[in-house]
């Protein structure tokens, strides 16, 4: 998986109801004989309007364009509910 980047996003609102979206890149780097997981905050955006999927996807799409990685991205989107069913979390305790 070295050379691949995964992106995650999170959206939240302040008490004044202004909303923000953070996008983080996650990737592996090889250091000596180990693979090390790294992550970087690549975008932090004010979300105008409602938190609809279409609005959030538009912001995410614009960020990928700004990063010049849009042509390199495949669409493997897994809702957290599906991931919970796919993974035995006890394996990580």
C-alpha positions in Angstrom: 0.0 0.0 0.0 3.0 2.3 0.0 2.4 5.0 -2.5 -1.3 5.2 -2.0 -3.1 8.0 -0.1 -6.5 7.7 1.7 -8.5 10.8 2.5 -10.9 11.3 5.3 -13.1 14.2 6.2 -14.9 15.4 9.3 -17.5 18.2 9.6 -18.6 20.0 12.8 -20.4 23.1 13.8 -19.5 25.7 16.4 -22.0 27.0 19.0 -22.8 29.9 16.6 -23.7 27.2 14.0 -20.9 28.1 11.6 -19.6 24.8 10.1 -16.2 23.6 9.2 -14.7 20.7 7.2 -11.3 19.2 7.7 -9.7 16.8 5.2 -6.8 14.6 6.2 -4.5 12.6 4.0 -3.3 9.2 5.4 -0.3 7.4 3.8 2.5 4.9 4.5 6.2 5.7 4.3 9.0 3.2 4.4 11.6 3.8 7.0 14.3 1.2 7.2 12.4 -2.1 7.4 9.2 -0.6 8.7 6.1 0.9 7.2 5.0 4.0 9.1 1.5 5.5 9.0 1.6 9.2 8.5 -1.3 11.7 8.2 -1.5 15.4 7.3 -4.3 17.9 7.4 -4.5 19.0 3.8 -7.5 21.3 4.0 -9.7 23.2 6.5 -12.7 24.9 5.0 -15.7 26.9 6.2 -18.9 25.1 5.1 -21.5 27.5 3.8 -25.0 26.3 3.6 -26.3 23.1 4.9 -24.4 19.8 5.5 -26.0 18.0 2.6 -24.0 15.3 0.9 -23.9 17.3 -2.3 -22.5 20.4 -0.6 -19.8 18.4 1.3 -18.9 16.4 -1.9 -18.5 19.7 -3.8 -16.1 21.1 -1.1 -14.2 17.8 -1.1 -14.0 17.8 -4.9 -12.7 21.3 -5.0 -10.0 20.4 -2.4 -8.9 17.4 -4.6 -8.7 19.8 -7.6 -6.6 22.3 -5.6 -4.2 19.4 -4.6 -4.0 18.4 -8.2 -4.8 14.8 -7.3 -8.3 14.5 -8.8 -7.1 12.3 -11.7 -5.4 9.9 -9.3 -8.4 9.3 -7.0 -10.6 6.2 -7.2 -13.9 6.1 -5.5 -13.9 3.6 -2.7 -16.3 5.1 -0.3 -17.4 3.0 2.8 -19.9 4.4 5.2 -18.8 3.8 8.8 -21.7 1.5 9.4 -20.5 -0.8 6.7 -16.9 -0.7 8.0 -18.1 -1.7 11.4 -19.7 -4.8 9.9 -16.6 -5.6 7.9 -14.1 -5.4 10.7 -13.8 -7.3 13.9 -12.6 -4.5 16.2 -11.6 -7.0 18.8 -8.6 -7.8 16.6 -7.2 -4.3 17.4 -7.5 -4.3 21.1 
